[in-house]
Amino acid sequence: GSVAPADGAFYVYVDLEKWGVGSKPTSRLTATELCNRLIEEAGVACTPGVDFEDPGNGKGEQRLRFSYSRSEAEVQEAMRRFKAWWTQHM
């Protein structure tokens, strides 16, 4: 996928279409579904791109936004959990 530069903000905006995240029926999982599963199953909070994209461009369900506004240790733990979940499910 691709990652948009943070431009001074404290978040990363990631496009996961390459890994099957996007609009159904062509994708395995929407960004909204992925965010719900990550919080419920891994304890990792992120926001689907639908909260940031123009609804007409179709990109919102393939993108996620991760904030890194917490301590370095908390961000590292969240990324460890994300990686473990992703490796098992995607």
C-alpha positions in Angstrom: 0.0 0.0 0.0 0.9 3.6 0.1 1.3 6.0 3.0 0.5 9.7 2.8 3.1 12.0 4.4 2.1 13.2 7.8 2.9 16.9 7.0 3.4 17.8 10.7 0.4 15.9 12.0 0.4 13.0 14.4 -1.2 10.4 12.2 -0.5 8.0 9.3 -3.0 7.6 6.5 -2.6 4.2 4.8 -4.1 2.8 1.6 -4.7 -1.0 2.0 -6.4 -1.8 -1.3 -3.4 -3.9 -2.3 -4.2 -6.2 0.6 -7.9 -6.7 -0.1 -9.3 -3.8 1.9 -11.9 -1.7 0.0 -15.5 -1.6 -1.2 -17.4 -4.8 -1.4 -18.0 -7.1 -3.3 -14.5 -6.9 -4.8 -12.7 -6.7 -1.5 -12.3 -9.1 1.4 -13.0 -6.4 4.0 -14.0 -2.8 4.1 -12.0 -0.2 6.1 -15.0 0.2 8.5 -15.1 -3.6 9.1 -11.4 -3.7 9.6 -11.5 -0.9 12.2 -14.3 -2.7 14.0 -12.4 -6.0 14.1 -9.1 -4.4 15.1 -10.7 -2.7 18.2 -12.7 -5.7 19.2 -10.1 -8.4 18.5 -6.8 -6.7 19.0 -7.6 -3.6 21.1 -6.2 -1.3 18.4 -8.1 1.8 17.5 -8.0 3.3 14.1 -10.3 5.3 11.9 -11.7 4.3 8.5 -11.0 6.5 5.5 -14.7 7.1 5.0 -14.4 9.7 7.8 -11.9 11.8 5.7 -12.6 11.1 2.0 -15.1 12.6 -0.4 -17.9 9.9 -0.6 -17.8 10.1 -4.4 -14.2 9.0 -4.8 -14.6 5.5 -3.5 -11.3 5.6 -1.6 -12.6 5.7 2.0 -13.2 2.0 2.4 -9.6 1.1 1.4 -7.9 3.6 3.7 -7.2 3.7 7.5 -5.9 6.5 9.7 -3.7 5.7 12.6 -2.8 8.3 15.2 0.5 8.2 17.0 -0.4 10.8 19.7 0.3 8.5 22.6 3.6 7.6 24.2 6.2 5.8 22.2 5.6 2.6 24.2 1.9 2.7 23.6 2.3 3.2 19.9 4.8 0.3 19.7 2.4 -1.9 21.6 -0.5 -1.0 19.3 1.7 -1.7 16.2 2.8 -5.1 17.7 -0.9 -6.0 18.2 -1.8 -4.8 14.8 1.0 -6.8 13.2 0.0 -10.0 15.1 -3.7 -9.5 14.1 -2.8 -8.7 10.5 -0.5 -11.7 10.2 -3.2 -14.1 11.5 -6.2 -12.7 9.6 -5.0 -11.1 6.4 
